[in-house]
């Protein structure tokens, strides 16, 4: 059985190319490996091969829905082969592990889980991308481990470096942070230089910030792997943390000596040794979300409407720039993340009731309520 959205699985075990000279003035001849796109690995065979490893890393581009569907299908297959499975995820911080446990155990609702884990404050990608994975884990009671470090630490390190951290900040990170190898630094430099000119030392701090993520997630996953010797773990993270093994994989191996495989979802770059397997799929979009058509700004502990989309749902209903959004369907709105929490599962045409506080040109501010039919994205 193949994935319904046409997944191809390529094994990337390639020998190094060889270039030979054929005499003076002759162009060199190249020895290379050709990949037959029709000779793909069947998904059942892939699952069997991955099941021989203690840890399976599956990379993603965070906003690609098809990448997450691929991750879920591999998790399903591994679970069918052996129920003794755990999932580690990049997109939740380690401090929220109790809230993750409560959701997986069925003690809290999805809405309560998202609010308690600070999902939209610290991660922010559309939760519907990850919802199928979380729901499958909850249905099967598969442990999910929150791997990431506190969200403010990498950005702090990017500004002041590891040496500039306070003692409490440094204590929250792994004691050992191994420097990046030269190939990894080179790949990071390409990403860094895409942001334009920077101050002296900025690149070194950028690398250190990346290593904070890599070592922090590797240590968190390693702690779980070492404490559960009979259990396999699937680690889901951005492909940049996994490619070539330089980020999380080798740092986990250093702590556990566990066998592992790297599975990457295909992107623009395909090179030797970047992964053990490459997944190829056509891009798949999430179903359209229901939108209010407003842009908010957080100011003085409130969420104020900064702008409205002309012809959008909110504009049609009579909301105005400067209105303070106070609740949606009875959920209090204090931060932009609260709006995402209230609307994440809504579809175009769904009806919501919201309240704003409006200050007229003269007189005191007054609350006004509106019933709004959410709209589809423009062009959708």
C-alpha positions as CSV (number, residue, x, y, z in Angstrom):
1,X,0.0,0.0,0.0
2,X,1.3,3.4,-1.0
3,X,0.5,6.7,0.7
4,X,-2.6,8.2,-1.0
5,X,-0.7,11.4,-1.8
6,X,1.8,9.6,-4.0
7,X,4.8,9.1,-1.8
8,X,8.1,7.9,-3.3
9,X,10.8,6.6,-1.0
10,X,14.4,6.8,-2.3
11,X,17.3,5.1,-0.5
12,X,20.3,7.5,-0.5
13,X,23.2,5.2,-0.1
14,X,25.5,6.6,-2.8
15,X,29.2,6.0,-3.4
16,X,31.4,9.1,-3.8
17,X,31.8,10.2,-7.4
18,X,35.2,9.9,-9.1
19,X,36.7,12.3,-11.7
20,X,39.5,10.9,-14.0
21,X,41.8,12.8,-16.3
22,X,42.0,11.4,-19.9
23,X,45.2,13.1,-21.0
24,X,46.5,16.6,-21.7
25,X,43.8,19.0,-22.8
26,X,41.0,16.4,-22.5
27,X,38.0,17.3,-20.3
28,X,37.7,15.2,-17.2
29,X,35.3,12.3,-17.2
30,X,32.9,12.0,-14.2
31,X,31.8,8.9,-12.4
32,X,28.4,9.4,-10.9
33,X,25.4,7.5,-9.4
34,X,22.0,7.7,-11.1
35,X,18.8,7.3,-9.1
36,X,16.0,5.5,-10.8
37,X,12.8,7.2,-9.6
38,X,10.8,4.1,-10.6
39,X,12.9,1.8,-8.4
40,X,11.5,3.2,-5.1
41,X,11.4,1.5,-1.8
42,X,7.9,0.1,-0.9
43,X,6.6,1.6,2.3
44,X,6.2,-1.8,4.0
45,X,9.9,-2.5,3.3
46,X,10.9,1.0,4.5
47,X,9.0,0.4,7.8
48,X,10.7,-3.0,8.3
49,X,14.1,-1.4,7.7
50,X,13.4,1.5,10.0
51,X,12.1,-0.9,12.7
52,X,15.6,-2.3,13.0
53,X,16.8,1.1,14.3
54,X,16.4,2.4,17.9
55,X,15.8,6.0,16.8
56,X,14.2,7.2,13.6
57,X,14.6,10.9,12.7
58,X,12.0,12.2,10.2
59,X,12.7,15.7,8.9
60,X,10.1,18.3,7.8
61,X,9.6,21.7,6.3
62,X,7.3,23.1,9.1
63,X,4.6,24.5,6.9
64,X,4.4,21.5,4.5
65,X,1.2,19.5,5.2
66,X,2.4,16.6,3.1
67,X,5.5,16.3,5.1
68,X,3.5,15.8,8.3
69,X,1.2,13.3,6.6
70,X,4.4,11.3,5.6
71,X,5.6,11.4,9.2
72,X,2.3,10.1,10.4
73,X,2.2,7.3,7.9
74,X,5.7,6.1,9.0
75,X,4.7,6.3,12.7
76,X,1.6,4.2,11.9
77,X,3.7,1.6,10.2
78,X,6.2,1.4,13.0
79,X,3.4,1.2,15.5
80,X,1.8,-1.7,13.7
81,X,5.2,-3.6,13.8
82,X,5.8,-2.8,17.5
83,X,3.5,-0.8,19.9
84,X,6.5,0.0,22.1
85,X,7.0,3.4,20.5
86,X,7.5,7.0,21.6
87,X,7.5,10.3,19.6
88,X,9.8,13.2,20.3
89,X,8.8,16.6,18.8
90,X,10.7,19.8,18.2
91,X,7.7,22.1,18.5
92,X,7.0,21.9,22.2
93,X,9.3,23.0,25.1
94,X,10.5,20.5,27.7
95,X,8.9,22.5,30.5
96,X,5.5,21.7,29.1
97,X,5.9,17.9,29.4
98,X,3.2,17.6,32.1
99,X,0.7,19.3,29.8
100,X,1.6,17.0,26.9
101,X,1.2,14.0,29.2
102,X,-2.2,15.2,30.3
103,X,-3.4,15.5,26.7
104,X,-2.1,12.2,25.5
105,X,-3.6,10.5,28.5
106,X,-7.0,12.0,27.7
107,X,-7.2,14.1,30.8
108,X,-7.5,17.4,28.9
109,X,-9.1,18.6,25.7
110,X,-7.2,19.7,22.6
111,X,-8.1,23.3,23.3
112,X,-6.9,23.0,26.9
113,X,-3.7,21.4,25.7
114,X,-2.9,24.1,23.2
115,X,-3.5,26.8,25.8
116,X,-1.6,25.2,28.6
117,X,1.4,24.3,26.4
118,X,1.8,27.8,25.1
119,X,1.8,26.4,21.6
120,X,0.8,29.6,19.7
121,X,3.2,31.8,21.7
122,X,6.3,29.6,21.3
123,X,5.7,27.9,17.9
124,X,2.8,29.5,16.1
125,X,2.5,27.3,13.0
126,X,-1.1,26.2,12.1
127,X,-1.8,23.4,14.6
128,X,-3.8,21.6,12.0
129,X,-0.5,20.6,10.4
130,X,0.4,18.5,13.5
131,X,-3.1,17.6,14.7
132,X,-3.3,14.2,13.0
133,X,0.0,13.1,14.6
134,X,-1.1,14.3,18.1
135,X,-4.6,12.7,17.7
136,X,-3.1,9.3,16.6
137,X,-0.7,9.4,19.6
138,X,-3.6,10.2,21.9
139,X,-5.8,7.4,20.5
140,X,-3.0,4.8,20.8
141,X,-1.5,6.3,24.1
142,X,1.9,6.7,22.4
143,X,4.1,8.8,24.7
144,X,5.0,12.2,23.2
145,X,8.2,13.9,24.5
146,X,8.6,17.7,24.3
147,X,12.2,18.2,23.2
148,X,12.8,21.8,22.8
149,X,14.6,24.3,25.0
150,X,13.0,27.5,26.3
151,X,12.0,29.5,23.2
152,X,13.9,32.7,24.3
153,X,17.3,31.0,24.8
154,X,18.4,30.5,21.1
155,X,17.5,34.2,20.3
156,X,19.4,35.3,23.4
157,X,22.4,33.3,22.4
158,X,22.2,34.8,18.9
159,X,22.6,38.2,20.5
160,X,25.1,37.6,23.3
161,X,26.6,34.2,22.6
162,X,26.9,31.3,25.1
163,X,29.5,33.3,27.1
164,X,27.0,36.1,27.6
165,X,24.3,34.0,29.3
166,X,23.5,34.3,32.9
167,X,24.2,31.4,35.3
168,X,20.5,30.4,35.4
169,X,20.2,30.5,31.6
170,X,23.3,28.4,31.1
171,X,22.1,25.9,33.7
172,X,19.1,25.2,31.6
173,X,21.2,24.0,28.7
174,X,23.3,20.8,28.3
175,X,26.7,21.0,30.0
176,X,28.4,19.8,26.9
177,X,27.8,21.6,23.6
178,X,30.1,20.2,20.9
179,X,31.1,22.7,18.2
180,X,29.7,22.3,14.7
181,X,31.8,20.5,12.2
182,X,33.0,22.5,9.2
183,X,30.5,21.1,6.8
184,X,27.7,22.0,9.1
185,X,29.1,25.5,9.6
186,X,29.3,25.9,5.9
187,X,25.6,25.0,5.5
188,X,24.7,27.4,8.3
189,X,26.7,30.2,6.7
190,X,24.7,29.9,3.6
191,X,21.5,30.3,5.6
192,X,23.0,33.1,7.6
193,X,24.3,35.1,4.6
194,X,20.8,35.0,3.1
195,X,19.8,37.6,5.8
196,X,22.3,40.2,4.6
197,X,25.1,42.0,6.3
198,X,25.6,41.5,10.0
199,X,27.8,42.8,12.9
200,X,31.2,41.2,13.6
201,X,30.9,37.9,15.5
202,X,27.2,37.5,14.5
203,X,27.8,34.4,12.5
204,X,29.6,32.6,15.4
205,X,26.7,33.5,17.7
206,X,24.2,32.3,15.1
207,X,26.0,28.9,15.0
208,X,25.9,28.8,18.8
209,X,22.2,29.4,18.8
210,X,21.7,26.5,16.4
211,X,23.8,24.3,18.6
212,X,21.6,25.3,21.6
213,X,18.6,23.8,19.7
214,X,20.5,20.7,18.5
215,X,22.2,19.8,21.8
216,X,19.1,20.7,23.9
217,X,16.8,18.4,21.8
218,X,19.4,15.7,21.6
219,X,19.9,15.6,25.3
220,X,16.1,15.6,26.0
221,X,15.6,12.7,23.6
222,X,18.6,10.9,24.9
223,X,17.4,11.1,28.5
224,X,14.2,9.4,27.4
225,X,15.9,6.7,25.3
226,X,18.3,5.8,28.0
227,X,15.5,5.6,30.6
228,X,13.4,3.3,28.3
229,X,15.8,0.7,26.9
230,X,13.1,-1.4,25.2
231,X,11.4,1.4,23.4
232,X,11.9,2.9,19.9
233,X,11.7,6.7,19.4
234,X,10.6,8.6,16.4
235,X,12.0,12.2,16.4
236,X,10.2,14.8,14.4
237,X,12.1,18.0,13.7
238,X,13.0,20.5,11.0
239,X,15.2,19.0,8.3
240,X,18.0,21.4,9.1
241,X,18.4,19.8,12.5
242,X,18.8,16.3,11.0
243,X,20.4,16.5,7.5
244,X,23.8,14.7,7.3
245,X,23.4,13.8,11.0
246,X,25.3,17.0,12.1
247,X,22.6,18.5,14.3
248,X,20.5,16.2,16.6
249,X,21.4,12.7,15.3
250,X,25.1,12.5,16.1
251,X,24.6,14.4,19.3
252,X,22.0,11.8,20.4
253,X,24.3,9.0,19.3
254,X,27.1,10.4,21.4
255,X,24.9,10.1,24.5
256,X,23.1,6.8,23.8
257,X,25.2,4.8,21.2
258,X,21.8,4.0,19.7
259,X,21.4,2.9,16.1
260,X,19.5,5.4,14.0
261,X,18.2,6.3,10.6
262,X,17.5,9.7,9.0
263,X,14.4,10.1,6.8
264,X,14.1,13.5,5.1
265,X,11.2,14.9,3.1
266,X,12.4,16.1,-0.2
267,X,13.1,19.7,-0.9
268,X,15.2,21.7,-3.4
269,X,18.5,20.1,-2.4
270,X,19.4,16.4,-2.8
271,X,23.0,15.4,-2.0
272,X,24.9,12.2,-1.1
273,X,24.8,11.2,2.6
274,X,22.2,13.8,3.6
275,X,19.9,11.1,4.8
276,X,19.3,7.3,4.6
277,X,15.9,7.8,2.8
278,X,14.3,10.7,1.0
279,X,10.5,11.0,0.7
280,X,9.1,12.6,-2.4
281,X,5.5,13.9,-2.5
282,X,3.5,16.5,-4.3
283,X,2.8,19.5,-2.1
284,X,-0.5,19.2,-0.3
285,X,-2.4,22.1,1.2
286,X,-4.4,22.2,4.3
287,X,-8.1,22.8,3.9
288,X,-8.9,26.5,3.9
289,X,-9.3,28.1,7.4
290,X,-12.1,30.4,8.4
291,X,-10.8,33.9,8.7
292,X,-11.9,37.1,10.3
293,X,-9.8,39.2,8.0
294,X,-8.1,41.4,10.6
295,X,-4.6,42.2,11.8
296,X,-4.1,42.7,15.5
297,X,-1.4,44.4,17.6
298,X,-0.8,43.7,21.3
299,X,-0.7,47.0,23.2
300,X,-1.1,47.8,26.9
301,X,-2.3,44.2,27.7
302,X,-5.0,44.4,24.9
303,X,-5.4,43.2,21.4
304,X,-6.3,46.1,19.1
305,X,-7.4,45.8,15.5
306,X,-4.6,47.4,13.5
307,X,-6.1,46.8,10.1
308,X,-9.0,45.1,8.3
309,X,-9.0,43.3,4.9
310,X,-11.3,45.2,2.6
311,X,-14.3,43.1,2.0
312,X,-13.3,40.6,4.7
313,X,-15.7,39.1,7.2
314,X,-14.9,41.5,10.0
315,X,-15.1,44.6,7.8
316,X,-18.5,43.4,6.4
317,X,-19.8,43.0,9.9
318,X,-18.9,46.5,10.9
319,X,-15.7,46.2,13.0
320,X,-13.3,49.1,12.8
321,X,-9.6,49.9,13.1
322,X,-8.8,50.6,16.7
323,X,-11.5,48.3,18.2
324,X,-10.2,46.3,21.1
325,X,-11.0,42.6,20.7
326,X,-12.1,41.2,24.1
327,X,-13.6,37.8,23.4
328,X,-14.5,35.3,20.7
329,X,-17.2,32.8,21.5
330,X,-16.7,33.5,25.2
331,X,-13.0,33.0,25.1
332,X,-11.1,35.9,26.5
333,X,-8.7,37.6,24.1
334,X,-5.6,39.2,25.7
335,X,-2.9,38.2,23.2
336,X,-2.8,37.4,19.5
337,X,-2.2,33.8,20.4
338,X,-5.7,33.8,22.1
339,X,-7.3,34.6,18.8
340,X,-5.5,31.7,17.1
341,X,-6.7,29.4,19.9
342,X,-10.2,30.6,19.4
343,X,-10.2,30.1,15.6
344,X,-7.7,27.3,14.8
345,X,-10.4,24.7,14.1
346,X,-12.9,27.0,12.3
347,X,-13.8,26.6,8.6
348,X,-15.1,29.2,6.1
349,X,-18.8,29.7,6.8
350,X,-18.5,28.9,10.5
351,X,-20.3,31.5,12.6
352,X,-18.6,33.1,15.6
353,X,-19.7,35.8,18.1
354,X,-17.1,38.3,19.2
355,X,-17.1,41.3,21.4
356,X,-15.0,44.5,21.0
357,X,-14.6,47.6,23.1
358,X,-14.9,50.7,21.0
359,X,-14.0,54.2,22.1
360,X,-16.0,56.8,20.2
361,X,-14.6,60.3,19.3
362,X,-16.5,61.6,22.4
363,X,-17.6,59.8,25.5
364,X,-16.6,56.6,27.2
365,X,-15.6,53.3,25.5
366,X,-18.5,50.8,25.2
367,X,-18.6,47.1,24.3
368,X,-20.3,45.9,21.1
369,X,-21.0,42.4,20.0
370,X,-21.0,41.0,16.5
371,X,-22.0,37.8,14.9
372,X,-19.6,37.0,12.0
373,X,-19.6,34.3,9.3
374,X,-15.9,33.5,8.7
375,X,-14.5,33.8,5.2
376,X,-12.2,31.8,3.1
377,X,-8.7,33.0,2.3
378,X,-8.6,35.4,-0.6
379,X,-8.4,33.5,-3.9
380,X,-9.4,30.3,-2.1
